[in-house]
Amino acid sequence: MSIKETCPGCDARTTDVAAAFAADEPCPNCGLSASAAHEIMTVRGSRADDAIKAQFEELRLRADRAERDREVLENVLADIYEVLKGWERYVDRETQKDWERGQRGH
């Protein structure tokens, strides 16, 4: 019998979700991190008030999404930085060539 686990982010109940969370990896369906999922499941299992549980779950999901978005944006900015560094080298070479042409012309 296979072990299944439900993701609190997308409600998928599969062995893939169980395996991902056991390996501390995000949900293969929605990307919710294993740590966020475990926190949400812990709160669900406690005797917390339903309104507080729902509020916590929503905030934890939003925080996890924001963290993933931050990682994506960080990678995009790193790519942009690399492009700008290449452009700066190109501009420096062209400026040097223009300066040399100007020196020869005088």
MMTF fields as JSON, N, C-alpha, C and O atoms, coordinates in Angstrom:
{
  "mmtfVersion": "1.0.0",
  "mmtfProducer": "UNKNOWN",
  "numBonds": 423,
  "numAtoms": 424,
  "numGroups": 106,
  "numChains": 1,
  "numModels": 1,
  "chainsPerModel": [1],
  "groupsPerChain": [106],
  "chainIdList": ["A"],
  "bondAtomList": [4, 2, 8, 6, 12, 10, 16, 14, 20, 18, 24, 22, 28, 26, 32, 30, 36, 34, 40, 38, 44, 42, 48, 46, 52, 50, 56, 54, 60, 58, 64, 62, 68, 66, 72, 70, 76, 74, 80, 78, 84, 82, 88, 86, 92, 90, 96, 94, 100, 98, 104, 102, 108, 106, 112, 110, 116, 114, 120, 118, 124, 122, 128, 126, 132, 130, 136, 134, 140, 138, 144, 142, 148, 146, 152, 150, 156, 154, 160, 158, 164, 162, 168, 166, 172, 170, 176, 174, 180, 178, 184, 182, 188, 186, 192, 190, 196, 194, 200, 198, 204, 202, 208, 206, 212, 210, 216, 214, 220, 218, 224, 222, 228, 226, 232, 230, 236, 234, 240, 238, 244, 242, 248, 246, 252, 250, 256, 254, 260, 258, 264, 262, 268, 266, 272, 270, 276, 274, 280, 278, 284, 282, 288, 286, 292, 290, 296, 294, 300, 298, 304, 302, 308, 306, 312, 310, 316, 314, 320, 318, 324, 322, 328, 326, 332, 330, 336, 334, 340, 338, 344, 342, 348, 346, 352, 350, 356, 354, 360, 358, 364, 362, 368, 366, 372, 370, 376, 374, 380, 378, 384, 382, 388, 386, 392, 390, 396, 394, 400, 398, 404, 402, 408, 406, 412, 410, 416, 414, 420, 418],
  "bondOrderList": [1, 1, 1, 1, 1, 1, 1, 1, 1, 1, 1, 1, 1, 1, 1, 1, 1, 1, 1, 1, 1, 1, 1, 1, 1, 1, 1, 1, 1, 1, 1, 1, 1, 1, 1, 1, 1, 1, 1, 1, 1, 1, 1, 1, 1, 1, 1, 1, 1, 1, 1, 1, 1, 1, 1, 1, 1, 1, 1, 1, 1, 1, 1, 1, 1, 1, 1, 1, 1, 1, 1, 1, 1, 1, 1, 1, 1, 1, 1, 1, 1, 1, 1, 1, 1, 1, 1, 1, 1, 1, 1, 1, 1, 1, 1, 1, 1, 1, 1, 1, 1, 1, 1, 1, 1],
  "groupList": [{"groupName": "MET", "atomNameList": ["N", "CA", "C", "O"], "elementList": ["N", "C", "C", "O"], "formalChargeList": [0, 0, 0, 0], "bondAtomList": [1, 0, 2, 1, 3, 2], "bondOrderList": [1, 1, 2], "singleLetterCode": "M", "chemCompType": "L-PEPTIDE LINKING"}, {"groupName": "SER", "atomNameList": ["N", "CA", "C", "O"], "elementList": ["N", "C", "C", "O"], "formalChargeList": [0, 0, 0, 0], "bondAtomList": [1, 0, 2, 1, 3, 2], "bondOrderList": [1, 1, 2], "singleLetterCode": "S", "chemCompType": "L-PEPTIDE LINKING"}, {"groupName": "ILE", "atomNameList": ["N", "CA", "C", "O"], "elementList": ["N", "C", "C", "O"], "formalChargeList": [0, 0, 0, 0], "bondAtomList": [1, 0, 2, 1, 3, 2], "bondOrderList": [1, 1, 2], "singleLetterCode": "I", "chemCompType": "L-PEPTIDE LINKING"}, {"groupName": "LYS", "atomNameList": ["N", "CA", "C", "O"], "elementList": ["N", "C", "C", "O"], "formalChargeList": [0, 0, 0, 0], "bondAtomList": [1, 0, 2, 1, 3, 2], "bondOrderList": [1, 1, 2], "singleLetterCode": "K", "chemCompType": "L-PEPTIDE LINKING"}, {"groupName": "GLU", "atomNameList": ["N", "CA", "C", "O"], "elementList": ["N", "C", "C", "O"], "formalChargeList": [0, 0, 0, 0], "bondAtomList": [1, 0, 2, 1, 3, 2], "bondOrderList": [1, 1, 2], "singleLetterCode": "E", "chemCompType": "L-PEPTIDE LINKING"}, {"groupName": "THR", "atomNameList": ["N", "CA", "C", "O"], "elementList": ["N", "C", "C", "O"], "formalChargeList": [0, 0, 0, 0], "bondAtomList": [1, 0, 2, 1, 3, 2], "bondOrderList": [1, 1, 2], "singleLetterCode": "T", "chemCompType": "L-PEPTIDE LINKING"}, {"groupName": "CYS", "atomNameList": ["N", "CA", "C", "O"], "elementList": ["N", "C", "C", "O"], "formalChargeList": [0, 0, 0, 0], "bondAtomList": [1, 0, 2, 1, 3, 2], "bondOrderList": [1, 1, 2], "singleLetterCode": "C", "chemCompType": "L-PEPTIDE LINKING"}, {"groupName": "PRO", "atomNameList": ["N", "CA", "C", "O"], "elementList": ["N", "C", "C", "O"], "formalChargeList": [0, 0, 0, 0], "bondAtomList": [1, 0, 2, 1, 3, 2], "bondOrderList": [1, 1, 2], "singleLetterCode": "P", "chemCompType": "L-PEPTIDE LINKING"}, {"groupName": "GLY", "atomNameList": ["N", "CA", "C", "O"], "elementList": ["N", "C", "C", "O"], "formalChargeList": [0, 0, 0, 0], "bondAtomList": [1, 0, 2, 1, 3, 2], "bondOrderList": [1, 1, 2], "singleLetterCode": "G", "chemCompType": "PEPTIDE LINKING"}, {"groupName": "ASP", "atomNameList": ["N", "CA", "C", "O"], "elementList": ["N", "C", "C", "O"], "formalChargeList": [0, 0, 0, 0], "bondAtomList": [1, 0, 2, 1, 3, 2], "bondOrderList": [1, 1, 2], "singleLetterCode": "D", "chemCompType": "L-PEPTIDE LINKING"}, {"groupName": "ALA", "atomNameList": ["N", "CA", "C", "O"], "elementList": ["N", "C", "C", "O"], "formalChargeList": [0, 0, 0, 0], "bondAtomList": [1, 0, 2, 1, 3, 2], "bondOrderList": [1, 1, 2], "singleLetterCode": "A", "chemCompType": "L-PEPTIDE LINKING"}, {"groupName": "ARG", "atomNameList": ["N", "CA", "C", "O"], "elementList": ["N", "C", "C", "O"], "formalChargeList": [0, 0, 0, 0], "bondAtomList": [1, 0, 2, 1, 3, 2], "bondOrderList": [1, 1, 2], "singleLetterCode": "R", "chemCompType": "L-PEPTIDE LINKING"}, {"groupName": "VAL", "atomNameList": ["N", "CA", "C", "O"], "elementList": ["N", "C", "C", "O"], "formalChargeList": [0, 0, 0, 0], "bondAtomList": [1, 0, 2, 1, 3, 2], "bondOrderList": [1, 1, 2], "singleLetterCode": "V", "chemCompType": "L-PEPTIDE LINKING"}, {"groupName": "PHE", "atomNameList": ["N", "CA", "C", "O"], "elementList": ["N", "C", "C", "O"], "formalChargeList": [0, 0, 0, 0], "bondAtomList": [1, 0, 2, 1, 3, 2], "bondOrderList": [1, 1, 2], "singleLetterCode": "F", "chemCompType": "L-PEPTIDE LINKING"}, {"groupName": "ASN", "atomNameList": ["N", "CA", "C", "O"], "elementList": ["N", "C", "C", "O"], "formalChargeList": [0, 0, 0, 0], "bondAtomList": [1, 0, 2, 1, 3, 2], "bondOrderList": [1, 1, 2], "singleLetterCode": "N", "chemCompType": "L-PEPTIDE LINKING"}, {"groupName": "LEU", "atomNameList": ["N", "CA", "C", "O"], "elementList": ["N", "C", "C", "O"], "formalChargeList": [0, 0, 0, 0], "bondAtomList": [1, 0, 2, 1, 3, 2], "bondOrderList": [1, 1, 2], "singleLetterCode": "L", "chemCompType": "L-PEPTIDE LINKING"}, {"groupName": "HIS", "atomNameList": ["N", "CA", "C", "O"], "elementList": ["N", "C", "C", "O"], "formalChargeList": [0, 0, 0, 0], "bondAtomList": [1, 0, 2, 1, 3, 2], "bondOrderList": [1, 1, 2], "singleLetterCode": "H", "chemCompType": "L-PEPTIDE LINKING"}, {"groupName": "GLN", "atomNameList": ["N", "CA", "C", "O"], "elementList": ["N", "C", "C", "O"], "formalChargeList": [0, 0, 0, 0], "bondAtomList": [1, 0, 2, 1, 3, 2], "bondOrderList": [1, 1, 2], "singleLetterCode": "Q", "chemCompType": "L-PEPTIDE LINKING"}, {"groupName": "TYR", "atomNameList": ["N", "CA", "C", "O"], "elementList": ["N", "C", "C", "O"], "formalChargeList": [0, 0, 0, 0], "bondAtomList": [1, 0, 2, 1, 3, 2], "bondOrderList": [1, 1, 2], "singleLetterCode": "Y", "chemCompType": "L-PEPTIDE LINKING"}, {"groupName": "TRP", "atomNameList": ["N", "CA", "C", "O"], "elementList": ["N", "C", "C", "O"], "formalChargeList": [0, 0, 0, 0], "bondAtomList": [1, 0, 2, 1, 3, 2], "bondOrderList": [1, 1, 2], "singleLetterCode": "W", "chemCompType": "L-PEPTIDE LINKING"}],
  "groupTypeList": [0, 1, 2, 3, 4, 5, 6, 7, 8, 6, 9, 10, 11, 5, 5, 9, 12, 10, 10, 10, 13, 10, 10, 9, 4, 7, 6, 7, 14, 6, 8, 15, 1, 10, 1, 10, 10, 16, 4, 2, 0, 5, 12, 11, 8, 1, 11, 10, 9, 9, 10, 2, 3, 10, 17, 13, 4, 4, 15, 11, 15, 11, 10, 9, 11, 10, 4, 11, 9, 11, 4, 12, 15, 4, 14, 12, 15, 10, 9, 2, 18, 4, 12, 15, 3, 8, 19, 4, 11, 18, 12, 9, 11, 4, 5, 17, 3, 9, 19, 4, 11, 8, 17, 11, 8, 16],
  "groupIdList": [1, 2, 3, 4, 5, 6, 7, 8, 9, 10, 11, 12, 13, 14, 15, 16, 17, 18, 19, 20, 21, 22, 23, 24, 25, 26, 27, 28, 29, 30, 31, 32, 33, 34, 35, 36, 37, 38, 39, 40, 41, 42, 43, 44, 45, 46, 47, 48, 49, 50, 51, 52, 53, 54, 55, 56, 57, 58, 59, 60, 61, 62, 63, 64, 65, 66, 67, 68, 69, 70, 71, 72, 73, 74, 75, 76, 77, 78, 79, 80, 81, 82, 83, 84, 85, 86, 87, 88, 89, 90, 91, 92, 93, 94, 95, 96, 97, 98, 99, 100, 101, 102, 103, 104, 105, 106],
  "secStructList": [7, 7, 7, 7, 3, 3, 7, 6, 6, 6, 7, 7, 3, 3, 2, 2, 2, 2, 2, 2, 2, 2, 6, 6, 7, 7, 7, 6, 6, 6, 7, 7, 7, 2, 2, 2, 2, 2, 2, 2, 2, 2, 2, 2, 2, 1, 7, 7, 7, 2, 2, 2, 2, 2, 2, 2, 2, 2, 2, 2, 2, 2, 2, 2, 2, 2, 2, 2, 2, 2, 2, 2, 2, 2, 2, 2, 2, 2, 2, 2, 2, 2, 2, 2, 2, 2, 2, 2, 2, 2, 2, 2, 2, 2, 2, 2, 2, 2, 2, 2, 2, 2, 2, 2, 2, 7],
  "xCoordList": [0.843, 0.0, 0.891, 1.838, 0.582, 1.405, 0.903, -0.282, 1.827, 1.505, 1.16, 1.889, 0.04, -0.395, -0.452, -0.704, -0.216, -0.3, -1.012, -0.885, -1.756, -2.495, -1.743, -1.303, -1.609, -0.978, -2.02, -3.097, -1.717, -2.681, -2.813, -3.735, -1.917, -1.986, -2.924, -3.632, -2.938, -3.761, -4.708, -5.478, -4.658, -5.498, -5.259, -6.102, -4.12, -3.769, -3.359, -2.557, -3.907, -3.573, -2.954, -3.661, -1.628, -0.927, 0.315, 0.753, 0.865, 2.138, 3.27, 4.27, 3.122, 4.143, 4.264, 5.363, 3.116, 3.128, 3.819, 4.647, 3.488, 4.098, 5.608, 6.373, 6.033, 7.462, 8.186, 9.284, 7.569, 8.187, 8.34, 9.408, 7.287, 7.349, 8.323, 9.008, 8.393, 9.335, 10.783, 11.668, 11.014, 12.355, 12.604, 13.609, 11.666, 11.755, 11.796, 12.506, 11.025, 10.898, 9.492, 8.591, 9.282, 7.95, 6.949, 7.32, 5.682, 4.604, 4.816, 5.04, 4.752, 4.954, 3.81, 3.952, 2.678, 1.529, 1.468, 1.273, 1.635, 1.458, 2.721, 2.757, 3.773, 5.029, 5.118, 6.123, 4.1, 4.143, 5.318, 5.491, 6.124, 7.295, 6.886, 5.817, 7.753, 7.477, 7.349, 6.494, 8.189, 8.119, 6.793, 6.197, 6.326, 5.038, 3.91, 2.998, 3.974, 2.936, 2.904, 1.829, 4.07, 4.118, 3.589, 2.899, 3.908, 3.388, 1.861, 1.181, 1.337, -0.115, -0.774, -1.788, -0.21, -0.802, -0.741, -1.639, 0.321, 0.429, -0.661, -1.282, -0.894, -1.943, -3.309, -4.163, -3.516, -4.8, -5.037, -6.17, -3.975, -4.111, -4.266, -4.691, -3.932, -4.049, -5.494, -6.375, -5.712, -7.07, -7.315, -8.127, -6.635, -6.789, -8.182, -8.817, -8.63, -9.916, -9.928, -8.913, -11.042, -11.139, -10.784, -10.131, -11.208, -10.898, -9.395, -8.825, -8.758, -7.316, -6.586, -5.599, -7.07, -6.464, -6.518, -5.52, -7.687, -7.861, -6.962, -6.338, -6.901, -6.068, -4.594, -3.861, -4.165, -2.781, -2.449, -1.414, -3.33, -3.09, -2.947, -2.051, -3.83, -3.776, -2.482, -1.839, -2.107, -0.872, 0.351, 1.287, 0.353, 1.5, 1.608, 2.708, 0.47, 0.475, 0.99, 1.791, 0.532, 0.986, 2.478, 3.192, 2.941, 4.371, 5.202, 6.26, 4.736, 5.473, 5.513, 6.553, 4.395, 4.364, 5.287, 5.992, 5.28, 6.149, 7.618, 8.432, 7.956, 9.335, 9.739, 10.84, 8.856, 9.15, 9.288, 10.183, 8.402, 8.485, 9.795, 10.417, 10.219, 11.475, 12.641, 13.542, 12.623, 13.696, 13.728, 14.8, 12.555, 12.483, 13.023, 13.824, 12.577, 13.036, 14.534, 15.215, 15.036, 16.477, 17.256, 18.291, 16.763, 17.423, 17.326, 18.284, 16.183, 16.017, 16.973, 17.619, 17.057, 17.971, 19.426, 20.22, 19.775, 21.141, 21.411, 22.496, 20.427, 20.581, 20.732, 21.57, 19.93, 20.011, 21.38, 21.979, 21.865, 23.177, 24.268, 25.164, 24.184, 25.174, 25.112, 26.148, 23.914, 23.764, 24.361, 25.067, 24.079, 24.608, 26.125, 26.78, 26.69, 28.148, 28.735, 29.749, 28.107, 28.56, 28.421, 29.302, 27.33, 27.104, 28.143, 28.654, 28.449, 29.447, 30.809, 31.509, 31.18, 32.452, 32.421, 33.416, 31.29, 31.147, 31.292, 32.033, 30.578, 30.626, 32.04, 32.525, 32.715, 34.096, 35.002, 35.844, 34.85, 35.668, 35.379, 36.298, 34.099, 33.728, 34.219, 34.67, 34.135, 34.627, 36.13, 36.635, 36.839, 38.293, 38.609, 39.523, 37.846, 38.076, 37.83, 38.605, 36.753, 36.451, 37.57, 37.973, 38.075, 39.152, 40.401, 41.066, 40.719, 41.893, 41.73, 42.676, 40.53, 40.28, 40.452, 40.989, 40.017, 40.145, 41.595, 41.982, 42.401, 43.825, 44.551, 45.425, 44.206, 44.864, 44.451, 45.223, 43.234, 42.727, 43.327, 43.261, 43.902, 44.471, 45.907, 46.532],
  "yCoordList": [-1.172, 0.0, 1.238, 1.331, 2.182, 3.378, 4.459, 4.528, 5.285, 6.376, 7.599, 7.97, 8.22, 9.436, 10.561, 10.343, 11.746, 12.925, 14.013, 14.099, 14.837, 15.915, 17.226, 17.589, 17.913, 19.23, 20.255, 20.326, 21.048, 22.057, 23.229, 24.035, 23.331, 24.424, 24.154, 25.054, 22.903, 22.586, 21.411, 21.044, 20.821, 19.682, 18.428, 17.531, 18.357, 17.141, 16.077, 16.345, 14.883, 13.791, 12.67, 11.871, 12.621, 11.637, 11.132, 11.689, 10.063, 9.557, 10.5, 10.589, 11.204, 12.178, 13.319, 13.779, 13.765, 14.82, 14.301, 14.999, 13.096, 12.506, 12.375, 12.697, 11.906, 11.731, 13.079, 13.207, 14.071, 15.401, 15.996, 16.498, 15.942, 16.516, 15.741, 16.335, 14.438, 13.627, 13.999, 13.922, 14.4, 14.789, 16.293, 16.828, 16.969, 18.408, 19.195, 20.195, 18.729, 19.391, 19.961, 19.526, 20.929, 21.525, 20.564, 19.562, 20.901, 20.115, 20.073, 21.119, 18.9, 18.813, 19.439, 19.678, 19.703, 20.27, 21.793, 22.462, 22.345, 23.797, 24.516, 25.746, 23.78, 24.409, 24.856, 25.453, 24.589, 24.954, 24.243, 23.034, 25.005, 24.39, 23.395, 23.504, 22.429, 21.399, 22.015, 21.602, 23.0, 23.61, 24.329, 24.232, 25.049, 25.732, 24.723, 24.916, 23.65, 22.617, 21.995, 21.777, 21.708, 21.103, 22.063, 21.639, 23.352, 24.338, 24.396, 24.406, 24.435, 24.507, 23.259, 23.356, 22.095, 20.854, 20.784, 20.236, 21.342, 21.377, 22.244, 21.873, 23.413, 24.299, 23.65, 23.758, 22.986, 22.299, 21.236, 21.018, 20.584, 19.527, 20.036, 19.285, 21.292, 21.839, 22.214, 22.077, 22.683, 23.063, 24.55, 25.146, 25.141, 26.578, 26.871, 26.022, 28.065, 28.538, 28.466, 28.757, 28.087, 27.928, 29.196, 29.131, 30.339, 31.592, 31.857, 32.305, 31.581, 31.78, 30.789, 31.144, 29.55, 28.552, 29.023, 28.975, 29.474, 29.908, 31.107, 31.173, 32.045, 33.224, 32.841, 33.349, 31.958, 31.512, 30.808, 31.077, 29.909, 29.181, 30.141, 29.984, 31.134, 32.094, 32.899, 33.105, 33.349, 34.125, 33.284, 33.77, 32.036, 31.163, 30.874, 30.85, 30.655, 30.43, 31.666, 31.553, 32.85, 34.086, 34.297, 34.715, 34.011, 34.179, 33.224, 33.6, 32.006, 31.031, 31.454, 31.34, 31.939, 32.425, 33.625, 33.738, 34.516, 35.699, 35.283, 35.878, 34.277, 33.797, 33.217, 33.479, 32.437, 31.882, 33.008, 32.968, 34.018, 35.155, 35.908, 36.334, 36.075, 36.759, 36.009, 36.622, 34.683, 33.883, 34.041, 34.151, 34.052, 34.227, 35.596, 35.718, 36.631, 37.987, 38.145, 38.846, 37.506, 37.555, 36.961, 37.496, 35.865, 35.245, 36.134, 36.241, 36.765, 37.668, 38.85, 39.245, 39.409, 40.535, 40.129, 40.91, 38.923, 38.442, 38.346, 38.697, 37.872, 37.794, 39.186, 39.396, 40.128, 41.499, 42.095, 42.767, 41.851, 42.352, 41.818, 42.557, 40.534, 39.943, 40.588, 40.851, 40.841, 41.496, 42.897, 43.31, 43.62, 44.983, 44.993, 45.887, 44.006, 43.929, 43.72, 44.328, 42.869, 42.65, 43.9, 44.217, 44.613, 45.853, 46.897, 47.633, 46.957, 47.911, 47.636, 48.568, 46.365, 46.026, 46.442, 46.943, 46.238, 46.626, 48.147, 48.63, 48.883, 50.345, 50.821, 51.728, 50.232, 50.616, 50.397, 51.246, 49.281, 49.007, 50.02, 50.53, 50.308, 51.261, 52.664, 53.391, 53.048, 54.361, 54.447, 55.47, 53.39, 53.348, 53.486, 54.219, 52.776, 52.862, 54.296, 54.821, 54.92, 56.301, 57.235, 58.109, 57.062, 57.898, 57.721, 58.696, 56.458, 56.184, 56.805, 57.382, 56.69, 57.308, 58.816, 59.427, 59.411, 60.851, 61.282, 62.349, 60.443, 60.762, 60.704, 61.53, 59.744, 59.615, 60.735, 61.135, 61.24, 62.284, 63.641, 64.509, 63.857, 65.178, 65.27, 66.307],
  "zCoordList": [0.0, 0.0, 0.0, 0.78, -0.875, -0.989, -0.036, 0.294, 0.388, 1.299, 0.468, -0.453, 0.807, 0.128, 1.146, 2.331, 0.661, 1.514, 0.735, -0.487, 1.439, 0.805, 0.957, 2.047, -0.142, -0.119, 0.321, -0.271, 1.347, 1.783, 0.811, 0.94, -0.144, -1.112, -2.261, -2.713, -2.748, -3.915, -3.671, -4.558, -2.478, -2.084, -2.909, -2.93, -3.589, -4.313, -3.294, -2.399, -3.433, -2.52, -3.344, -3.959, -3.349, -4.16, -3.443, -2.437, -3.993, -3.476, -3.861, -3.149, -4.984, -5.399, -4.383, -4.074, -3.873, -2.858, -1.599, -1.015, -1.185, 0.011, -0.165, 0.745, -1.325, -1.579, -1.597, -1.056, -2.217, -2.289, -0.89, -0.541, -0.101, 1.244, 2.123, 2.956, 1.951, 2.734, 2.39, 3.242, 1.141, 0.696, 0.888, 0.422, 1.587, 1.832, 0.523, 0.407, -0.459, -1.753, -1.878, -1.161, -2.775, -2.925, -3.568, -4.179, -3.41, -4.015, -5.524, -6.134, -6.141, -7.585, -8.39, -9.589, -7.732, -8.444, -8.362, -9.377, -7.148, -6.988, -6.558, -6.579, -6.164, -5.784, -4.339, -3.953, -3.519, -2.107, -1.45, -1.606, -0.714, -0.09, 0.978, 1.578, 1.204, 2.202, 3.586, 4.369, 3.898, 5.233, 5.44, 6.513, 4.427, 4.539, 4.69, 5.495, 3.916, 4.001, 5.39, 5.949, 5.948, 7.282, 8.347, 9.274, 8.222, 9.169, 9.1, 10.126, 7.879, 7.701, 8.275, 8.968, 7.995, 8.502, 10.031, 10.669, 10.608, 12.068, 12.67, 13.666, 12.057, 12.554, 12.382, 13.261, 11.268, 11.05, 12.112, 12.542, 12.526, 13.518, 14.937, 15.814, 15.184, 16.531, 16.822, 15.973, 18.019, 18.422, 18.222, 18.929, 17.283, 17.026, 16.484, 15.859, 16.732, 16.236, 14.71, 14.078, 14.114, 12.665, 11.899, 10.857, 12.406, 11.714, 11.738, 10.743, 12.869, 12.974, 12.07, 11.426, 12.021, 11.131, 9.683, 8.964, 9.272, 7.875, 7.575, 6.516, 8.504, 8.302, 8.227, 7.378, 9.103, 9.086, 7.771, 7.161, 7.341, 6.093, 4.92, 4.091, 4.848, 3.744, 3.789, 2.76, 4.967, 5.095, 4.771, 4.137, 5.198, 4.927, 3.431, 2.879, 2.778, 1.326, 0.599, -0.33, 1.018, 0.386, 0.605, -0.307, 1.798, 2.089, 1.244, 0.738, 1.092, 0.291, -1.17, -1.819, -1.691, -3.08, -3.248, -4.251, -2.268, -2.336, -2.336, -3.043, -1.558, -1.527, -2.882, -3.367, -3.491, -4.82, -5.847, -6.692, -5.78, -6.702, -6.507, -7.481, -5.256, -4.969, -5.6, -6.172, -5.497, -6.087, -7.606, -8.201, -8.226, -9.68, -10.066, -10.993, -9.344, -9.656, -9.418, -10.167, -8.394, -8.127, -9.301, -9.696, -9.85, -11.002, -12.241, -13.006, -12.439, -13.583, -13.454, -14.424, -12.255, -12.051, -12.262, -12.787, -11.859, -12.093, -13.59, -14.052, -14.345, -15.803, -16.41, -17.287, -15.949, -16.462, -16.144, -16.984, -14.95, -14.549, -15.48, -15.887, -15.811, -16.712, -18.092, -18.701, -18.581, -19.886, -19.835, -20.755, -18.769, -18.654, -18.545, -19.081, -17.857, -17.789, -19.178, -19.522, -19.976, -21.351, -22.183, -22.983, -22.007, -22.742, -22.338, -23.183, -21.056, -20.578, -21.222, -21.619, -21.323, -21.981, -23.446, -23.969, -24.113, -25.518, -25.665, -26.521, -24.825, -24.886, -24.602, -25.278, -23.617, -23.316, -24.522, -24.814, -25.227, -26.409, -27.51, -28.151, -27.724, -28.78, -28.442, -29.327, -27.184, -26.759, -26.978, -27.442, -26.65, -26.858, -28.345, -28.724, -29.192, -30.639, -31.134, -31.934, -30.655, -31.061, -30.633, -31.4, -29.422, -28.924, -29.781, -30.131, -30.12, -30.961, -32.34, -32.876, -32.923, -34.221, -34.136, -35.06, -33.071, -32.881, -32.741, -33.218, -32.081, -31.905, -33.228, -33.491, -34.064, -35.37, -36.312, -37.183, -36.139, -37.029, -36.771, -37.641, -35.626, -35.285, -35.642, -35.422]
}
